[in-house]
């Protein structure tokens, strides 16, 4: 349960309160002089040890506390960025690193880390979300960072593909001394070249101006902007050009349902792109006093999708009608956007915060199924 004290401690102290009440936070923020009374907790969700890495290897996890997000904290530090799979204990991070590029090419090559360094350039801010990000982790397997690395498109220019090389298999080191209770070893994904190029995929070597942390794929990981994290392979050591007969990988099959596939296709060519569709979730419900009167403000995030939209709508019960979210300035799909909505419930009670995109041309399957609904109990109005 997030309290006012914990929210302030985890964020920016007194400056955080100023951010909540300022116009920079959201245009519908409480007026200057308003007092933040506390946070209304979400119910029916488990306690989660945010910012603390749990377990090891394939079963390693760390969730980020999205309740603490403000306009000043949208870039997540390397020590708080979510983790899904921790550093393999059999990986020798001190050994010289190389990436083997082979398969349907005229001449295979090995690229060392030193070979790649001159190609590193800023790649901007990008959000990453685990396909297993759900209520069980309080939607904390999601984060955004500034990245630097090597464009996959530029790297592939270093080899001459054969005529039937239509797809690219990217793999990473994924060996552990102990078996996993939940996952199958084998980190790899098959893409078309067009998917890699159109998404701006890159091999990241830096995260927030620092070398990648070990749990985030040091020294090299794949980042595919707009795709679920399961496709963003860590500890990349192999790039193989393949043809249309390439089977789907164990990683692809494991995450088939979570990435909205039609069954579990045997061939990689039958997989739909694992893109993150438009999504939104409330991150906290704030209780304020303004001129002696109570006021509630719902703050949330929107992410995913491929085009900016102002069609986010909200309601607080399935018996209510949706209404447009009051404050939303959605300008990019590369990372998350904060939104807010002022709310005055008429009666105490249990309310389910529901969101949707009021534009039938925008796909939002998880949002449409209620995946991101959250519930609060209002005791006073």
BATORPA-557871 format. One record per residue: x, y, z of N, C-alpha, C, O in turn. Coordinates in steps of 0.2 Angstrom, whole numbers, plus 2048, in hexadecimal, padded with zeros to 3 digits. Example, Ala and Ser with C-alpha at 12.3 -4.5 7.8 and 13.67 -1.06 7.14 Angstrom:
<nodes>
8427E482783E7EA8278427F08278477EF82A 8407F58238447FB824840800827843806828 
</nodes>
This chain:
<nodes>
8047FA800800800800804806800809807804 80380B7FB8078117FB8048167FF7FE8187FE 80881980480681E80880982580680D825802 80682A809809831807810831809814834805 81282E80F81982F81181E82B80C82382D80A 81B82580A8208218068208247FF8258237FC 81B8277FD81B82A7F682082F7F68248307F1 8208337FB8258397FB82C8367FC8308397F9 82D83180083482F80183682C7FB83C82D7F9 8328287F78358257F18358297EB8398277E6 83382F7EC8338347E683883A7E783E8387E8 8358407E88398457E883884A7EE8398507EE 8368477F483584A7FA8308507F982B84F7F5 8318567FC82D85C7FB82C85E7F48278617F2 83185D7F083185F7E982C85B7E582985D7E0 82B8557E88268507E481F8537E681A8537E1 81D8567EC8178597ED81685F7E88108607E6 81B8637E781B8697E38198667DC8158697D8 81C8617DA81B85E7D381485C7D281185D7CD 8118597D780A8577D780585C7D680085C7D3 8078627D98028687D980486D7D48008727D4 80986B7D080B8707CB80786F7C48058697C3 8078747C08048737B980986F7B580686C7B0 80F86E7B781386A7B38128627B481385E7AF 80F8617BA80D85A7BB8088587B68088527B3 80285B7B67FD85A7B27F88607B27F88647B7 7F58627AC7F28687AC7EC8697B17E986E7B3 7E98637B37E48637B87E68617BF7E285E7C3 7EC8637C17EF8627C77EB8667CC7E986B7CA 7EB8647D37E78697D77EA8707D87F08707D6 7E68747D97E887B7D97EE87D7DE7EE8797E3 7F28827DD7F78847E27F48857E97EF8887E9 7F78827EE7F58837F57F187D7F77EF87C7FD 7EF8787F27EC8727F47F086E7F87F686E7F8 7ED86A7FC7F18658017F085E7FF7EB85B7FF 7F685A7FE7F58537FD7F48508037F8850808 7EF84C8047ED84980A7EF84280A7F183F810 7F083F8047F28388047F18347FE7EF8387F9 7F282E7FE7F182A7F87EC8257FA7EC8217FF 7E78247F57E281F7F67E58187F37E68187ED 7E68137F77E980D7F47E58097F07DF8097F0 7E88067EB7E58017E77E47FB7EB7E87F97EF 7DE7F77EA7DC7F17EE7DD7EB7E97DD7EC7E3 7DC7E57ED7DD7DF7E97E37DE7E57E37DB7E0 7E87E17E77EF7E07E47F47DE7E97F47E07EF 7F97DA7E87FE7D77ED8037DC7EF8047E17EB 8067DB7F480C7DF7F68117DD7F28127D87F1 8157E27EF81B7E17EB8217E57EE8207EB7EF 8277E17EE82D7E57F18307E97EB8357E67E8 82E7EF7EA8307F27E48387F47E583A7F57EB 83B7F47E08427F67E08477F17E384D7F37E4 8457EB7E48497E67E88497E07E38447DD7E2 84F7DE7E184F7D87DC84E7D27E08507D17E6 8497CE7DD8477C77E084A7C17DC8497C17D6 84C7BC7E084E7B67DD8547B77D88577BD7D7 8567B27D485C7B27D085A7AF7C98557AC7C8 85E7B17C485E7AE7BD8577AF7BA8557B57BA 8557AA7B684F7AB7B38497AC7B78447AF7B5 8497AB7BD8437AD7C28447B37C58407B57CA 84A7B77C484B7BD7C78467C37C58457C37BF 8447C77C983F7CC7C88417D27CC8437D17D2 83F7D87CA83F7DE7CE83A7E37CB83A7E47C5 8357E57CF8307E97CC8317F07CE8347F27D3 82F7F57CA8307FC7CB8297FF7CD8247FD7CB 8298047D28238067D582180C7D18238127D1 81C80B7CC8198107C88158157CB81481A7C9 8138147D280F8197D681481F7D78118247D9 81A81F7D681E8247D88208297D282482D7D3 81D8277CC81F82B7C681C8327C68168337C8 8208377C481E83E7C48218407BD82583D7BA 8208467BB8238497B582B8497B682E8497B1 82D84A7BC83484A7BD8388437BE83E8437BE 83483E7BE8378377BF8358327BA83482C7BB 8348347B48328307AE83882C7AB8378277A8 83E82E7AD84482A7AB8468267B18478297B6 84681F7B184781B7B684E8197B78518177B2 85181A7BD8588187BE85A8117BD85580D7BE 8608107BC8628097BA8618047C08607FE7BF 8618077C68608037CC8598017CE8577FD7D2 8548057CA84D8047CB8498017C58447FF7C6 84C8017C08497FF7B98487F77BA84C7F37BD 8427F57B883F7EF7BA8447E97B78477EA7B2 8447E37BA8487DE7B88437D87B783F7D67BB 8447D47B18417CE7B08467CA7AD8487CA7A7 8497C57B184F7C17B08557C57B28577CA7AF 8597C27B785F7C57B98657C27B68647BD7B2 86B7C57B78717C37B48727BB7B58727B97BA 8747B87AF8757B17B087B7AF7B48817B37B2 87B7AB7B88817AA7BD8877A67B988C7A67BB 8857A37B388A7A07AF88E7A47AA8927A27A7 88B7AB7AA88E7AF7A58957B37A88957B57AD 89A7B27A48A07B57A68A07BC7A38A27BD79D 89E7C17A789E7C87A58A57CB7A48A57D17A1 8AA7C87A68B17CB7A58B47C879F8B97CB79D 8B17C379C8B47C17958B37C57908AE7C9790 8B77C678B8B67CA7858AF7C87828AE7C2781 8AB7CD7808A57CC77D8A57CC7768A87D0773 8A17C77738A17C876B89A7C67698967C276D 8987C87648917C67618937C375A8967C6756 8917BD7598917B975388C7BB74E8867BA750 88D7BD7488887BF7438897BA73E88E7BA73A 8847B573D8857B073887F7AE73587A7B1735 87E7A87328787A572F8797A672887E7A4724 8737A97258737AA71E8767B071C8737B5719 87D7B071C8817B671A8877B37168887AD717 8897B771288F7B570E8957B47128997AF711 8967B871789C7B771C89A7B87238997BE724 89A7B37288997B572F89E7B97328A47B972F 89C7BD7378A17C173A8A07C174289A7BF744 8A57C27458A57C374D8A67CA74E8AB7CD74C 8A27CD7528A27D47548A47D575C8A07D2760 8AA7D875D8AB7D87648A87DF7678A67E3763 8A87DF76E8A57E57718A97EC76E8A67F176D 8B07EB76D8B47F176B8B27F27648B27F8762 8B07ED7608AE7EF7598A77F37598A67F7754 8A37F275E89C7F575E89D7FC76189880075F 8A27FD7658A28047698A180A76489E80F766 8A580A75F8A581075A89E81175789C817755 89980C75789380D75488D80F759888810758 88F80F76088B81176588881876488D81D763 88281A76587F82076487982076987681B76A 87782776A87182776E86B82576B86A826765 86682176E86081E76B85A82176E85581F76C 85B82677385582977685282677C85582177E 84C82877E84882578384382078183F82177C 84381A78483F81578283C81178884081078D 83680F78883380B78D83380478B833802785 8348007918347F979082F7F679582E7F879A 82B7F17928267EE7978267E67968277E4790 8267E379B8267DB79B81F7D979981A7DC79B 81F7D47958187D27938147CF79980E7CE798 8187CD79E8147CB7A48137D07A98127CE7AF 8137D67A78117DC7AC80A7DC7AD8067DE7A9 8087DA7B38017D97B58007DC7BC8047DE7C0 7FA7DB7BF7F87DD7C57FC7D97CB7FD7DC7D0 7FE7D37C98027D07CE8087D37D080B7D27D6 80B7D77CC8117DB7CE80F7E37CE8147E77CD 8097E47CF8067EB7CF8097EF7C980A7F57C9 8097EC7C380B7EF7BD8127F27BD8137F77BA 8167EF7C181D7F27C28227EF7BE8287F17BE 8217EB7B98267E87B48267EC7AE8257EA7A8 8277F37AF8277F87AA82C7FE7AC82C7FF7B2 8308007A78348067A98368097A283580779D 83980F7A383C81379D84381679F8448177A5 84781679A84E81879B85081B79584D81B78F 85681F79585A82179085F81C78D862819792 85F81B78786381578486881877F86781D77C 86E81477F87381577A87580F77787580A77B 87680E77187880876E87980876687A80D763 87980276387A80175C8747FF7588717FA75A 87380375386D80174F86E7FA74C8737F9749 8697F674D8697F07498697F074286D7EC73F 8667F573F8667F673886D7F773586F7F5730 8717FC7398787FD73787C7F77388817F6734 87B7F373E87F7EE73F87E7E87398837E5737 8787E77378777E273287A7E472B87B7E0727 87C7EB72A87F7ED7248867EA7248897EA71E 8897E77298907E57298907DE7268967DB725 88A7DB72588A7D47228867D471B8827D871B 8887D07178847CF7108807C97118827C4711 8797CA7118747C57128747C170B8747C4706 8727BA70C8707B77068697B87048657BB708 8677B66FE8607B86FC85A7B67008557B9701 85B7B07038557AE7078567AF70F8527AD713 85A7B471085B7B67178567BC7198577C2718 8507BA71B84A7BE71C8497C07238457C5725 84C7BC72884B7BE72F8517BE7338567BB731 8517C07398567C173D8557BE7448507C0747 8597B97468597B674C85E7B97518647B9750 85B7BC7568607BF75B8607BC76285A7BB765 8657B97648667B576A86A7B876F86F7BC76E 8697B677686E7B877B86F7B378086C7AD780 8757B47848777AF7888717AD78D86F7B2790 8707A778F86A7A579386B79F79686779A796 87179E79A87279879D8737997A587679E7A7 8707947A98707957B087278F7B38717897B1 87578F7B98777897BD8717867C08717807C1 86B78A7C18667877C58607877C085F78C7BC 85B7827C08557827BB8507887BE8507897C4 84C78A7B984778F7BB84178C7BD83F7867BA 83D78F7C183778C7C383178E7BE82C78B7BE 8337937BA82D7967B682F7977AF82A7987AB 8357977AD8377997A683B7947A383E7907A6 83B79479C83F78F798846793796845798793 84C79079785279479585179578D84E79078A 85579A78B85579B7838527A278284C7A2781 8577A77818557AE7808567AF77985C7B1777 8517AF7758527B176D84B7B376A8467B076D 84B7B77658457B97628477B975A84C7BB758 8427B87568437B874F83F7BE74C8397BF74D 8427C374983F7C97468407C973E8447C673B 83C7CD73B83D7CE7348427D57348427D8739 8467D672F84A7DB72F8467E272F8487E7732 8407E272C83C7E872C83A7E97338397EF735 8387E47378367E573E83B7E974283A7ED746 8427E67418477E97448487F074284A7F5746 8487F273C8497F87398447FD73B84580373D 83E7FB73A83880073B837802742835807744 8397FD7478387FE74E83E80375183E805756 84480374D84A80674F84E802754851805759 84D7FB7538517F77588587F875885B7FA753 85B7F775E8627F975F8657F47658617F1769 86B7F376486F7EF76A8717F476F8767F876D 86E7F47758707F977A8767F777D8777F277F 87B7FC77E8817FB7828818007888847FF78D 87C80578887C80A78E87580B79087080B78B 87480C79686D80E79986E81379E8718137A3 86A81979C86B81F7A08728217A18748237A6 87682179B87D82479B88281F79F8878227A1 8808197A08848157A488480E7A088080C79D 88A80A7A188A80479E8848007A18828007A6 8817FB79C87C7F779F87D7F37A58837F17A6 8797F47AA87A7EF7B08797E87AE8767E67A9 87C7E47B287D7DD7B18767DA7B08747D67AB 8717DC7B486A7D97B48667DB7AE8617D97AC 8697E07AA8667E37A48697E179E8687E5799 86E7DC79E8707DA7988787DC79787A7DB791 87B7DE79B8827E079A8867DA7978867D5799 88A7DC79288B7E378F8877E57898877EB788 8837E078687F7E27818787DF7818777D9782 8727E378086C7E07808687E377A86A7E8777 8637E077785F7E27728597E67758567E477A 8587EC7728527F077484E7F176D8507F3768 8487EF76D8437EF76883E7F476A8397F276D 83E7FB7688397FF76B8327FE7698317FC763 82E7FE76E8277FC76D8257F576D81F7F376C 82A7F176E8287E976F8297E777682D7EB77A 8267E27788267DF77F82E7DD7808327DC77C 82F7DE7878367DC7898397D578783F7D4787 8347D17878367CA78583A7C977E83E7C577D 8397CE77A83C7CE7738427D27748467D276F 8447D677984A7DA77A84F7D677E8507D6784 8527D177A8577CC77C85D7CF7808607D477E 85F7CD7868647CF78A86A7CA78886A7C5786 8707CD78A8777CA7898777C77828797C1781 8767CB77D8767C977687D7C67748827CA775 87D7C07718847BE76F8837BA7688887B8765 87D7BB76587C7B875E8777BB75A8727BD75D 8797BC7548747BF74F8747BA74987A7BA746 86F7B774786F7B27428697B473C8647B573E 86B7B57368677B67318647AF72F8677AA72D 85D7AF72E85A7A972D8547AA7288537AF725 8517A472684C7A57208457A47238447A4729 8407A371F8397A372183779D72483279C727 83B79872483A79172783C79172F83C78C732 83F79773184279773883C79573D83779973D 83D79074283878F74783879474C83D79874D 83279574F83279A75583779775B83879175B 83979C75F83E79A76483A79876A83479A76B 83D79576F83A79477683879A77983379A77C 83C79F77883A7A677B8337A877882F7AB77C 8337A877282D7AA76E8277A67708217A8771 82879F77182279B77282079C77A81A79C77B 82579D77E82379E78581F7A478681A7A478A 8207A978281C7B07838177B177D8147B677C 8157AB77A8107AC7748097AF7778077B3774 8077AC77C8007AF77F8017B67817FD7BA780 8067B87858077BE7888087C47828077C9783 80B7C177C80C7C67778067C67728077C876C 8017C37747FA7C37707FB7BF7697F97C2764 7FE7B97697FF7B57637F87B17627F57B0767 7F77AF75C7F27AA75B7F47A375C7F77A0758 7F47A17627F779A7647FE79B7658017A0767 80279576480979576480C79375E80D78D75D 80D79875980F79675281679275381A793757 81678D74E81D78974E82278D74A82878C74C 82079174582579574182579C74482079F745 82B79F74482C7A67458287AB7418257B0743 8277A973A8247AD73681C7AE7378197B3735 8197A973B8127AA73D8117AD74380B7AE746 8167B07478157B474C8147BB74A8167BE746 80F7BE74E80D7C574D8137C97518157C7756 8157CF74F8197D37538177D475A8117D575C 81C7D475F81A7D476681A7DB76881D7DD76D 8167DF7658167E77668127E876C80D7E476D 8137ED77080F7EF7758097F477380B7F9770 8037F27737FE7F67717FD7FB7767FF7FB77B 7F88007747F78067787F480377F7F07FF77F 7F78067847F580478B7F580A7907F880F78F 7F28097957F180E79B7EF80B7A17EC8067A1 7F280E7A77F080B7AD7F18117B27F58157B2 7EC8117B77ED8167BD7F38147C17F480E7C3 7F78197C37FD8177C77FB8197CF7FE8167D3 7F781E7D07F68207D77EF8247D77EE8287D2 7EC8247DC7E68287DD7E782D7E37E882B7E9 7E88337E27EA8387E77E483C7EA7DF83D7E7 7E483D7F17DF8407F47E18477F67E68487FA 7DE84C7F47E08537F67DA8577FA7D58557FA 7DC85C7FD7D88617FF7D98687FC7DE86A7FC 7D486A7F97D48717F57CE8757F77C98747F6 7D087B7FB7CC8807FD7C787C8027C187E802 7CA8788067C687480B7C286E8097BE86B80D 7C286D8027BE8687FF7C28627FD7C78637FA 7C085C7FE7C48567FB7C48567F47BF8587F0 7C98547F17CA8537EA7CE84D7E87D384C7EC 7CC8497E47D08437E27D38437DB7CF8467D6 7D98427DA7DC8427D37DF83B7D27E38387D6 7DD8387CC7E08327CA7E68347C57E58377C0 7EC8317C67F18327C27F382B7BF7F38267C2 7F582B7B97F78257B57FC8267B07FE82C7AF 7FD8217AC8028217A77FF81E7A17FA8197A1 80182079B7FF81D79580581B79180A81F791 80581578D80B81378A80980E78480380D783 80E80C78080D80877B80A80B775809811774 80880777080480A76A80980D76580F80D766 80780F75F80B81275A80981975880C81B753 80481C75B80282375980082675F7FC823763 80182D7607FF8317657F78317657F483175F 7F483176B7ED83276B7EA8367717EE836776 7E58397707E283D7767DB8397787D783D77B 7DA8337767D48307777D482B77D7D082677D 7D882C7827D78287887D182A78C7D083078D 7CD82678E7C78277927C78237987CA81E799 7C382579D7C38227A47BC8227A77B88267A5 7BB81D7AB7B581C7AF7B78187B57BC8167B6 7B28187BA7B38167C17AF8107C37AF80E7C8 7AB80E7BE7A78087BF7A48067B87A380A7B3 7A38007B77A07FD7B17998007B07968007AA 7968037B578F8067B478F80D7B278A8107B0 7958107B27968177B07988177A879A8127A5 79881D7A679A81F79F7A182179F7A38247A4 7A581F79A7AC8227997AB8297987A782C794 7B082D79A7B18347997B98357977BD83179A 7BA83A7937C183B7917C683D7977C384079C 7CC83A7987D083C79D7D284379C7D3846797 7D28477A27D284E7A27D985179F7D985579B 7DE84E7A27E58507A07E984B79D7EC8467A0 7EB84C7977EF8477937F284B78D7EF84D789 7F984B78D7FD84E788801848785807848786 7FE84478080283F77E805841777802842772 80C84177881084377281583E76F81783E76A 81683877381B83377181882C77381582B778 81A82776F81882077081F81D77281F817773 82482077382B81D77582B81C77C82F81777E 82882078082881F78782182078A81C821786 82082179181A82279481882979481C82D794 81282A79580F83179680B83179C80682D79D 80C8367A08078377A680183A7A480083E7A0 7FB8387A77F583B7A77F283C7AD7F48387B2 7EC8407AE7E98417B47E28427B37E08457AE 7DE8417B87D68427B87D48447BF7D58407C3 7D08497BF7CD84B7C67C68477C67C38477C1 7C58457CC7BF8417CE7BC8437D47C08437D9 7B68437D47B28457DA7AC83F7DB7A78407D9 7AE83A7DE7A98347DF7A38377E47A483B7E8 79D8357E27978377E57968347EC7938377F1 79882D7EC7978297F279D8267F47A28247F0 79E8247FB7A481F7FC7A28197F979D8177F8 7A88157F87A780E7F57AD80C7F27B280E7F2 7AC8067EE7B18037EB7B08057E37AB8047E0 7B68077E07B68097D97BB8067D57C18057D8 7B98047CF7BE8017CB7C08067C57BC8087C2 7C68087C57C880D7C07CA8097B97CE8057B9 7C680B7B47C68087AE7C880D7A97C68137A9 7CC80B7A47CE80F79E7CD80C7987CD806797 7CD8107937CC80D78C7CF8137877CF819789 7D08117817D281577B7CC8167777C9811774 7C981C7777C381D7737C481F76C7C2824769 7C881A7697CA81B7627CA81475F7CF810761 7C581175B7C580A7597CB8087557CC802753 7CF80D7527D480C74D7DB80A7517DF80874E 7DB80B7587E080A75C7DF8037607DB803764 7E47FF75F7E37F87627E67F97697EB7FC76B 7E27F676E7E37F67757E07F07797DC7F177D 7E37EA7777DF7E47797E07E37807DB7E1784 7E57E47837E67E478B7E17E978E7DE7E7793 7E17EF78C7DD7F478F7D67F278E7D27F3793 7D47F07897CD7EE7877CA7E878B7C47E878D 7CF7E478D7CD7DE7917CD7DF7997CB7DB79D 7CE7E579B7CE7E77A27D57E57A67D57E57AC 7DA7E37A27E07E17A57E37E67A97E67E57AE 7E27ED7A87E57F27AC7E07F67B17E27FB7B3 7DB7F37B27D67F57B77D97F57BE7DC7F07C0 7D87FA7C27DA7FA7C97D47FD7CD7D08017CB 7D47FA7D37CE7FC7D87D18007DE7D67FE7E1 7CC8047E07CE8087E67C78087EA7C28077E8 7C88097F17C280A7F57C28117F87C78137FB 7BD8157F77BD81C7F97B881C8007B381A7FF 7BB81E8057B881E80C7B482480D7AF824811 7B682A80A7B383080C7B28348057B7834801 7AD8388057AC83D7FF7AA8438017AA8487FD 
</nodes>
